[in-house]
Amino acid sequence: MKIFETSTWYCNKKKEYYRKIICEDENLSFKELIEKNKSILKFADLRNMDFTGFDLSNADFYSSDLEGANFSNANLENANFEWAQLENANFSQAEMNHANLKKAKGAYVNFSCAKLRFANLSFSRFENANLYFTDFNSADLFFSEFNFSNLNRTFFQKADLRCVNFDSTTWKNVHF
């Protein structure tokens, strides 16, 4: 049996440290283990983890460190990434419709060919992000930042683009 410690936090009321621990059953693959424990992924240190093709719909990554994580081709519909650290994360071709990325941030995040329809990215900050062919139709991008990013062939129909910062971005064939 393998044990994965996903996070540690301090409880002021009891003045104790708590740890969230996932125990891997010998009969479960890592993919099955994570897919069955979607609700305990918040505050987790999941740097450089490979979630390629995983079904993480409705998963809660609230305030998790996902630096270098690979979510390519993953199902992340309705997933929560609020306050998550996404430095160098890969979401290429991920299904992220209705996902919550409010106040998420990261540099060099790859969203190429991802679907983020109706997603909430308000107050998020991304620098040098790859948004090539990304679908933000009807997404909430209020007060978000995409500085120095690639927006070629990106879709923004019916998206909330109020107060969005696109400083020094590359634009070509963008659809509004």
C-alpha positions in Angstrom: 0.0 0.0 0.0 1.3 3.5 -0.9 0.4 6.6 1.0 0.2 10.0 -0.6 0.2 13.1 1.6 -1.8 15.7 -0.2 -1.6 18.6 2.2 -1.0 19.9 5.7 -2.8 22.8 7.4 -2.9 24.4 10.8 -6.2 24.6 12.7 -6.3 27.6 15.0 -9.1 26.4 17.1 -7.4 23.1 18.2 -3.8 24.4 17.7 -3.0 21.2 15.8 -1.7 20.3 12.3 -3.9 18.2 10.1 -2.9 16.2 7.1 -5.1 14.9 4.3 -3.8 11.5 3.3 -4.8 9.3 0.4 -4.1 5.6 0.8 -3.6 3.6 -2.4 -5.4 0.3 -2.4 -3.2 -2.3 -4.1 -6.0 -3.1 -6.5 -6.4 0.5 -7.7 -4.3 2.3 -10.3 -3.1 5.8 -9.5 -5.7 7.1 -12.1 -8.6 5.2 -10.3 -7.4 6.4 -6.9 -7.4 10.0 -7.9 -10.7 9.8 -9.8 -12.4 8.2 -6.7 -11.0 10.9 -4.3 -11.8 14.1 -6.3 -13.1 15.9 -3.2 -9.9 15.8 -1.2 -7.6 17.4 -3.7 -7.9 21.0 -2.3 -4.8 22.6 -0.7 -2.8 19.7 -2.3 0.8 19.8 -3.5 0.4 18.1 -6.9 3.4 19.6 -8.6 4.5 17.8 -11.8 1.7 15.2 -11.5 0.5 13.6 -14.8 -3.4 13.6 -15.0 -3.4 13.1 -18.8 -6.8 11.8 -19.9 -8.2 11.5 -16.3 -11.9 12.1 -15.6 -11.6 14.9 -13.0 -15.1 16.4 -13.6 -16.3 18.2 -10.4 -12.8 17.8 -8.8 -11.9 20.4 -6.2 -8.3 21.7 -6.6 -9.0 24.8 -4.4 -5.8 26.6 -3.6 -3.7 23.6 -4.8 -0.1 23.9 -6.1 -0.3 22.4 -9.6 3.0 23.7 -11.0 4.0 21.6 -14.0 0.9 19.4 -13.7 -0.3 17.8 -17.0 -4.0 17.8 -17.6 -3.9 17.3 -21.3 -7.0 15.6 -22.7 -8.5 15.5 -19.2 -12.2 16.0 -18.4 -12.3 18.9 -16.0 -15.9 20.0 -16.4 -17.1 21.8 -13.3 -13.7 21.4 -11.7 -12.7 24.1 -9.1 -9.2 25.7 -9.5 -10.0 28.8 -7.5 -6.8 30.3 -6.0 -4.7 27.5 -7.6 -1.1 27.9 -8.6 -0.8 26.8 -12.3 2.7 27.7 -13.3 3.8 25.7 -16.4 0.6 23.6 -16.1 -0.6 21.9 -19.3 -4.4 21.9 -20.1 -4.1 21.3 -23.8 -7.2 19.8 -25.3 -8.9 19.6 -21.9 -12.6 19.8 -21.4 -13.0 22.6 -18.9 -16.5 23.9 -19.5 -18.1 25.5 -16.4 -14.7 25.2 -14.5 -13.9 27.7 -11.8 -10.5 29.3 -12.2 -11.3 32.5 -10.2 -8.2 34.1 -8.9 -6.0 31.3 -10.3 -2.6 32.3 -11.5 0.4 31.1 -13.4 3.0 31.8 -16.1 3.5 29.7 -19.1 0.2 27.8 -18.7 -0.8 25.9 -21.9 -4.6 26.1 -22.6 -4.1 25.4 -26.4 -7.3 23.8 -27.9 -9.0 23.6 -24.5 -12.7 24.2 -24.1 -13.5 26.7 -21.3 -17.1 27.6 -22.2 -19.0 29.2 -19.4 -15.9 29.0 -17.2 -15.1 31.5 -14.5 -11.7 33.1 -14.9 -12.5 36.4 -13.2 -9.6 38.0 -11.4 -7.2 35.3 -12.7 -3.6 36.2 -13.8 -1.8 34.4 -16.6 1.5 35.5 -18.2 3.0 34.0 -21.4 0.0 31.6 -21.6 -0.6 29.6 -24.8 -4.3 30.2 -25.6 -4.1 29.0 -29.2 -7.5 27.8 -30.5 -8.9 28.0 -26.9 -12.7 28.3 -26.6 -13.8 31.0 -24.1 -17.3 31.3 -25.4 -19.6 32.7 -22.7 -16.8 32.6 -20.1 -16.4 35.1 -17.3 -13.0 36.8 -17.8 -13.9 39.9 -15.7 -10.7 41.7 -14.5 -8.4 38.8 -15.6 -4.9 39.3 -17.1 -3.3 37.5 -20.1 -0.1 39.5 -20.5 2.4 38.4 -23.2 0.2 35.5 -24.2 -0.6 33.8 -27.5 -4.3 34.5 -28.4 -4.1 33.3 -32.0 -7.4 31.7 -33.2 -9.0 32.1 -29.7 -12.8 32.3 -29.4 -14.5 34.9 -27.1 -18.1 35.0 -28.3 -20.4 36.2 -25.6 -17.5 36.2 -23.0 -17.4 38.9 -20.3 -14.2 40.8 -21.3 -14.7 43.8 -19.1 -11.5 45.1 -17.6 -9.4 42.3 -19.1 -5.7 43.1 -19.5 -4.2 41.8 -22.8 -0.9 43.7 -22.7 1.7 42.6 -25.2 -0.3 39.7 -26.5 -0.2 38.1 -29.9 -3.5 38.4 -31.8 -4.4 36.7 -35.0 -7.8 35.4 -36.2 -9.4 36.1 -32.8 -13.2 35.6 -32.8 -15.4 38.0 -30.7 
